[in-house]
Amino acid sequence: MAKMNESFLSLKKSYLFIEIGKRVREYIAAHPDNKIIRMGIGDVTQPLVPAVVEAMKKAADEMGVKETFRGYEDSGLGYDFLRDAVRDYYKSFGVEVKSAEVLISDGAKSDCGNIGDIFSADNTVLITDPAYPVYVDSNVMGGRKVIFADSNEENGFAAMPDKNVHADIIYLCSPNNPTGSVYTKAQLKEWVDYAIANDAVIIYDAAYEAFISDPELPRSIFCIEGARKCAVEICSLSKTAGFTGTRCGYTIVPEELMLKTPTGEDISFYQLWTRRQGSKFNGVSYPVQRAAEAVFSPEGQAQCKAVIASYMANAKIMAETFDSLGIEYTGGKNSPYIWFKCPFGMNSWDFFDKLLNEAEVVGTPGEGFGKNGDGWFRLTAFNTLENTKEAMERFKKLCGK
Amino acid sequence: MAKMNESFLSLKKSYLFIEIGKRVREYIAAHPDNKIIRMGIGDVTQPLVPAVVEAMKKAADEMGVKETFRGYEDSGLGYDFLRDAVRDYYKSFGVEVKSAEVLISDGAKSDCGNIGDIFSADNTVLITDPAYPVYVDSNVMGGRKVIFADSNEENGFAAMPDKNVHADIIYLCSPNNPTGSVYTKAQLKEWVDYAIANDAVIIYDAAYEAFISDPELPRSIFCIEGARKCAVEICSLSKTAGFTGTRCGYTIVPEELMLKTPTGEDISFYQLWTRRQGSKFNGVSYPVQRAAEAVFSPEGQAQCKAVIASYMANAKIMAETFDSLGIEYTGGKNSPYIWFKCPFGMNSWDFFDKLLNEAEVVGTPGEGFGKNGDGWFRLTAFNTLENTKEAMERFKKLCGK
């Protein structure tokens, strides 16, 4: 009798974005001619930059010629050309990682979700709340105990560690999804010290690092002394370079990072993770890896930075709107997300429905990211300038005094 | 204290193809100017066909234009254009599946490895031995008990069920990797009946179905009555269309397939698997899905079938060589693999070293696929005609009387 993984029964019923999609589809079905502006799911709207498209097409051509065709990657961990490019990218903001420590994946979500495979069910997982739902869901599926560190109004939605609470695995995300808050170096140092004191591992999600413009803010946890002993960093090209539909990311696993065997001995995280990938993954599409390499070329960097600047111009318009309305928010600087307190004292799903029905703007209810998100709401800066302006005008009409 | 998944300690030390790669690299380092012929790892050598390359380039261009850019896929389960194409492909050999039952992935290895996520550790897994190592490794990682059904000389390397043995999950692969044997409809019916009697699920690996030319042999487990109640089918474009480095596959999950909850009630396999994918996967790259769609176009099918025919011409040359040497083998017909008894009564790693050192041909030691593989050896038909001929000449010199 084939028995299910019973931990799936402990999952919340529906994945946040599926529920949003359902409500939006229903609204569109009832109002097929209206213009909906989507600022909900964190998807980008600008196309891949020319350097990336050219690289992908060139690689596709190579795949069509016997002499340059590529089959299975030897390692499945990424081609050296891309791993070197990521290493050099880190160097550009002052962080030293080895090329071999850069492991290429089909996106941050896959690595975030799959990394639990190498951990015992007998670990306590600390997740900041609110958070990207994959952290909780993948650990619930893995049967691990999940506890939360509150990100809330009082701490500017930047949860800090509590020395009286023990954790074995810690998920951090900065710039934060959904709240847009960004940890300072001093704050991250507190987390690193806490992790080392607990012999814990930090899973650091840096998917939004490219949106940091303030040079004082850390773009990688490896800016922090001691982090190589206690952290892995998961990153993505989805937001950095519009790869949401192209699928490529990377995870940095320092060689010196260790987990514990059942008898308390050290065992290499790198060895366990590459063993997992060696058995359940076969590398990223070669043309996609060439496209990713082009993101890090001087031309690709210039083009991608221009796209990010345009999204951040949207964020500025949004921040100004909330400022003018006197609505409390975090993010909008060094982050493509704005996280604000629902007007009218509404809860976040009710405000979702109001915003959809009365302004035809799609956002994300904060409650979908955790209990501290209730009464809060996320909008993204990933739409076009024109749509962002229009959405903010509608928002002012809906929420202005 | 972050604790490892202790099941990893039960894994065999090294993944088969990593060990082979290591030995080959060492040999090449010592003999840098010699011509090695690789017939080991099941990688293809012919480039992507023109229809596929053109489709990928066209999609890359679409990704560079705002109006046609695609971000996240709504479902992450595959675009309808590709799911429909796979449904129609199945129809072409007489199997009805619904488009919604076709779930697109980045390759059969990922789905094979990840599918364990939805099963309880408390299941007995039956794997035919020898087998593709991912079946065993992913279940060992998941802490499940693994038992084996022997594929051996006596049964033509086509293991059959034993009514006195109970299993909850069954892995079958036909045409088989590594042995090249192909189940008949009558044999598969026995497995389906066995699965239904045990309330078990069959994970059916059909990665090599495109190599079947005999119309009497089943290209899908869904040719068999009852299979929709007890089986999922995992397939890949790696061998069908040379996607080893392009990465795309699909899994067919019938709507009526059920697992059991801890209280013995039915729960939908489809629902569990799509929930898993919804939380740990974000879909396949859009240009890769367009490339995959092109495989199933009339033009793509004609081109891919010509490539497969050329590989099967190699297999014929190999089969004739073994016939002429009087070496016992399976496969070589309806399969790109030939599985033969090591000459000189050698064990399979010793023969691997002899073949590498004395004929400079790389094969795969049968022992790497399980205990019944010892004394047996796998060669693939995926090299070029020229190299296949040369390898067979060398083989004759090495093993001829």
Chai-1 contact restraints between the chains, C-beta under 6 A:
chainA,res_idxA,chainB,res_idxB,connection_type,confidence,min_distance_angstrom,max_distance_angstrom,comment,restraint_id
A,M1,B,D168,contact,1.0,0.0,6.0,A-B,restraint_1
A,M1,B,D199,contact,1.0,0.0,6.0,A-B,restraint_2
A,M1,B,K260,contact,1.0,0.0,6.0,A-B,restraint_3
A,A2,B,D168,contact,1.0,0.0,6.0,A-B,restraint_4
A,A2,B,I169,contact,1.0,0.0,6.0,A-B,restraint_5
A,A2,B,A200,contact,1.0,0.0,6.0,A-B,restraint_6
A,A2,B,V201,contact,1.0,0.0,6.0,A-B,restraint_7
A,A2,B,L259,contact,1.0,0.0,6.0,A-B,restraint_8
A,K3,B,S120,contact,1.0,0.0,6.0,A-B,restraint_9
A,K3,B,D122,contact,1.0,0.0,6.0,A-B,restraint_10
A,K3,B,N123,contact,1.0,0.0,6.0,A-B,restraint_11
A,K3,B,K260,contact,1.0,0.0,6.0,A-B,restraint_12
A,M4,B,L259,contact,1.0,0.0,6.0,A-B,restraint_13
A,M4,B,I267,contact,1.0,0.0,6.0,A-B,restraint_14
A,N5,B,I118,contact,1.0,0.0,6.0,A-B,restraint_15
A,N5,B,F119,contact,1.0,0.0,6.0,A-B,restraint_16
A,N5,B,S120,contact,1.0,0.0,6.0,A-B,restraint_17
A,E6,B,P262,contact,1.0,0.0,6.0,A-B,restraint_18
A,F8,B,L272,contact,1.0,0.0,6.0,A-B,restraint_19
A,Y15,B,G278,contact,1.0,0.0,6.0,A-B,restraint_20
A,D43,B,G71,contact,1.0,0.0,6.0,A-B,restraint_21
A,D43,B,Y72,contact,1.0,0.0,6.0,A-B,restraint_22
A,V44,B,G71,contact,1.0,0.0,6.0,A-B,restraint_23
A,P47,B,G64,contact,1.0,0.0,6.0,A-B,restraint_24
A,P47,B,V65,contact,1.0,0.0,6.0,A-B,restraint_25
A,P47,B,K66,contact,1.0,0.0,6.0,A-B,restraint_26
A,P47,B,F69,contact,1.0,0.0,6.0,A-B,restraint_27
A,L48,B,M63,contact,1.0,0.0,6.0,A-B,restraint_28
A,L48,B,G64,contact,1.0,0.0,6.0,A-B,restraint_29
A,V53,B,A60,contact,1.0,0.0,6.0,A-B,restraint_30
A,V53,B,G64,contact,1.0,0.0,6.0,A-B,restraint_31
A,M56,B,A60,contact,1.0,0.0,6.0,A-B,restraint_32
A,K57,B,K57,contact,1.0,0.0,6.0,A-B,restraint_33
A,K57,B,A60,contact,1.0,0.0,6.0,A-B,restraint_34
A,A60,B,V53,contact,1.0,0.0,6.0,A-B,restraint_35
A,A60,B,M56,contact,1.0,0.0,6.0,A-B,restraint_36
A,A60,B,K57,contact,1.0,0.0,6.0,A-B,restraint_37
A,M63,B,L48,contact,1.0,0.0,6.0,A-B,restraint_38
A,G64,B,P47,contact,1.0,0.0,6.0,A-B,restraint_39
A,G64,B,L48,contact,1.0,0.0,6.0,A-B,restraint_40
A,G64,B,V53,contact,1.0,0.0,6.0,A-B,restraint_41
A,V65,B,P47,contact,1.0,0.0,6.0,A-B,restraint_42
A,K66,B,P47,contact,1.0,0.0,6.0,A-B,restraint_43
A,F69,B,P47,contact,1.0,0.0,6.0,A-B,restraint_44
A,R70,B,G245,contact,1.0,0.0,6.0,A-B,restraint_45
A,G71,B,D43,contact,1.0,0.0,6.0,A-B,restraint_46
A,G71,B,V44,contact,1.0,0.0,6.0,A-B,restraint_47
A,G71,B,T244,contact,1.0,0.0,6.0,A-B,restraint_48
A,G71,B,G245,contact,1.0,0.0,6.0,A-B,restraint_49
A,Y72,B,D43,contact,1.0,0.0,6.0,A-B,restraint_50
A,Y72,B,T244,contact,1.0,0.0,6.0,A-B,restraint_51
A,D106,B,D106,contact,1.0,0.0,6.0,A-B,restraint_52
A,G107,B,N282,contact,1.0,0.0,6.0,A-B,restraint_53
A,K109,B,N282,contact,1.0,0.0,6.0,A-B,restraint_54
A,S110,B,F281,contact,1.0,0.0,6.0,A-B,restraint_55
A,G113,B,S279,contact,1.0,0.0,6.0,A-B,restraint_56
A,G113,B,K280,contact,1.0,0.0,6.0,A-B,restraint_57
A,N114,B,K280,contact,1.0,0.0,6.0,A-B,restraint_58
A,I118,B,N5,contact,1.0,0.0,6.0,A-B,restraint_59
A,F119,B,N5,contact,1.0,0.0,6.0,A-B,restraint_60
A,S120,B,K3,contact,1.0,0.0,6.0,A-B,restraint_61
A,S120,B,N5,contact,1.0,0.0,6.0,A-B,restraint_62
A,D122,B,K3,contact,1.0,0.0,6.0,A-B,restraint_63
A,N123,B,K3,contact,1.0,0.0,6.0,A-B,restraint_64
A,V134,B,S279,contact,1.0,0.0,6.0,A-B,restraint_65
A,D137,B,S279,contact,1.0,0.0,6.0,A-B,restraint_66
A,S138,B,S279,contact,1.0,0.0,6.0,A-B,restraint_67
A,S138,B,K280,contact,1.0,0.0,6.0,A-B,restraint_68
A,D168,B,M1,contact,1.0,0.0,6.0,A-B,restraint_69
A,D168,B,A2,contact,1.0,0.0,6.0,A-B,restraint_70
A,I169,B,A2,contact,1.0,0.0,6.0,A-B,restraint_71
A,D199,B,M1,contact,1.0,0.0,6.0,A-B,restraint_72
A,A200,B,A2,contact,1.0,0.0,6.0,A-B,restraint_73
A,V201,B,A2,contact,1.0,0.0,6.0,A-B,restraint_74
A,T244,B,G71,contact,1.0,0.0,6.0,A-B,restraint_75
A,T244,B,Y72,contact,1.0,0.0,6.0,A-B,restraint_76
A,G245,B,R70,contact,1.0,0.0,6.0,A-B,restraint_77
A,G245,B,G71,contact,1.0,0.0,6.0,A-B,restraint_78
A,G245,B,Y286,contact,1.0,0.0,6.0,A-B,restraint_79
A,T246,B,S285,contact,1.0,0.0,6.0,A-B,restraint_80
A,R247,B,S285,contact,1.0,0.0,6.0,A-B,restraint_81
A,L259,B,A2,contact,1.0,0.0,6.0,A-B,restraint_82
A,L259,B,M4,contact,1.0,0.0,6.0,A-B,restraint_83
A,K260,B,M1,contact,1.0,0.0,6.0,A-B,restraint_84
A,K260,B,K3,contact,1.0,0.0,6.0,A-B,restraint_85
A,P262,B,E6,contact,1.0,0.0,6.0,A-B,restraint_86
A,I267,B,M4,contact,1.0,0.0,6.0,A-B,restraint_87
A,L272,B,F8,contact,1.0,0.0,6.0,A-B,restraint_88
A,G278,B,Y15,contact,1.0,0.0,6.0,A-B,restraint_89
A,S279,B,G113,contact,1.0,0.0,6.0,A-B,restraint_90
A,S279,B,V134,contact,1.0,0.0,6.0,A-B,restraint_91
A,S279,B,D137,contact,1.0,0.0,6.0,A-B,restraint_92
A,S279,B,S138,contact,1.0,0.0,6.0,A-B,restraint_93
A,K280,B,G113,contact,1.0,0.0,6.0,A-B,restraint_94
A,K280,B,S138,contact,1.0,0.0,6.0,A-B,restraint_95
A,F281,B,S110,contact,1.0,0.0,6.0,A-B,restraint_96
A,N282,B,G107,contact,1.0,0.0,6.0,A-B,restraint_97
A,N282,B,K109,contact,1.0,0.0,6.0,A-B,restraint_98
A,S285,B,T246,contact,1.0,0.0,6.0,A-B,restraint_99
A,S285,B,R247,contact,1.0,0.0,6.0,A-B,restraint_100
A,S285,B,S285,contact,1.0,0.0,6.0,A-B,restraint_101
A,S285,B,V288,contact,1.0,0.0,6.0,A-B,restraint_102
A,Y286,B,G245,contact,1.0,0.0,6.0,A-B,restraint_103
A,V288,B,S285,contact,1.0,0.0,6.0,A-B,restraint_104
